[in-house]
Amino acid sequence: MNGWGDHLGTFAEGALNTVLLTVFSFAGAVTVAVVITAFRICPVRPLRAFGTAYVELFQNIPLAVWLVLFVFGLPAVGISFGLFTTAAAATALYMASYYAETLRAGVNAVGAGQTEAARALGLGFGQSLSAVVLPQALRAIVQPLGNVTIQLLMNTALAAAVGVVELTEAANRINLVLAEPLPVYVGAGVCYAVLALMISAGTALAERKLAIPR
Amino acid sequence: MTAPARRRRLAALLTAVALSAATACSSSGGAVPPAGGGGQEQNLLDRAPVASDADLATSPTAQAIKQRGQILIGSQLDTPLLSQQNPTTGQTEGFDAILGRLLAKYILGRPNVKIVNSTSQIREALLQNNTVDVVLHTYSITPARAEKVSFAGPYFMSGPAIMARKGDSAVTKPQDLKGKRVLAVTNSTGMALAQQYQPAEMITLGTNAECVTALEQGRGDVYVNDLTQLAGNAQTNDKVQINTGTFGQDPYGIGIHHGDDTFKQFVNAWLTKIQAAGLWQEAYRQTLGTVIPGDVPAPPKTGSVPGS
């Protein structure tokens, strides 16, 4: 029952790793998602097909499976990164499909008149996307993007299964010594809740700053 | 824009329906058919003792199991020589599995066991909320755990040992773990013990199989786990080797609901009976004894370690 203090360091380290995993995966996922969304709405058929295939492939196989495939499958064909990097990459690629779908919903929310007007002004596909469509699309989907990000945060817990010492794994290790599952896992749960609330707050702030009054 | 979107939505919906249907159909294969396994084991079960009514009367828990007609045992299905499901027969094979069937026969008169998958994270919880009657799967007795659950036994004395890739004998004693990258199973006693020798990095994975794969792929230098688990790995995998005997004492107990003293005495009495009858030794010979060199060890005395 004693020695809770010794474990706070482990716990904090785990929480930090969860935050880092979330941040890196978020950055990677959004980057990939913008590219995939551009593919899905561009006039070139093979690129559109690739974008669709990507989303369907990653959305319809669970993240736990991707993680195991990346961690144990890639070294079998000679590609080996550290556990943290591998887990972040798998999470980013998986979540990218969700961000891409959200982004596409935003693009669909932009009136067809807007694109037509952009074309009438002589803007090319890339220009109309970056200057007219995406800025409006992003404003329309701030809230759903926040939700997907919270989903991403929760999904980082799966990295515990492949040996990344994040919050869940830290809780597992502390519980091994203390055999106090309730307080340990409730503590971890509270940490996740706080992080999720921070994402919510950020989303609400962005929403207020960016929302287009309709 | 909208027609293809509608088509895609429909496709997604159909996929979701198909997936949920598929998951609904795949039953979780936890039930194990009554023993009809190897002839050797059948012989062992035929000679196994059955509790008298007077014995059963001493424990309400044992009576409740008898009423139900089936014993619920928390265990896993992926541990060679201890508890591994044979894919062709569906039968779990190994030392822990045989003991589970012997206990079932003692209470019920026939070896009717239902295995409930219990990972090391949820064992205590399963016992606390009575999801299982006993946990019988490499469950090490520790004083901290004994505050949450009660332990009958110990029924076997194991201990951590060190496994490395074939031909790598850099680590031959626990002190050599210093500065090495050490693999272990999440929440195992091997992990706790290895941490005392200041490894450079502890890498924990969910299962024994994952740890062996990670060892082969060079994610860690050595893998620390119970000698019993490692013996199973060495038997099934020729890319790894056992480098040490066991260091430290790791008594395996039978986890039961905390504070159920009458059931604890009941299970301990059963353990003493099968040890006296030589059935315990025979179960060891048929399983662990096939790969661990040396004679059958003397079974540990029940209640001989702190926490039991």
Interface residues (C-beta under 8 A of the other chain):
Chain A: T52 E56 Q59 N60 V68 V71 F72 P75 A76 S80 L83 N108 A112 A160 A161 V162 G163 V165 E169 N172 R173 N175 L176 V177 L178 A179 P181
Chain B: M1 A5 R8 A12 T15 L19 Q121 E124 A125 T142 A144 R145 E147 K148 T186 N187 S188 M191 A192 I203 T204 L205 G206 E210 T213 A214 Q217 G218 R219
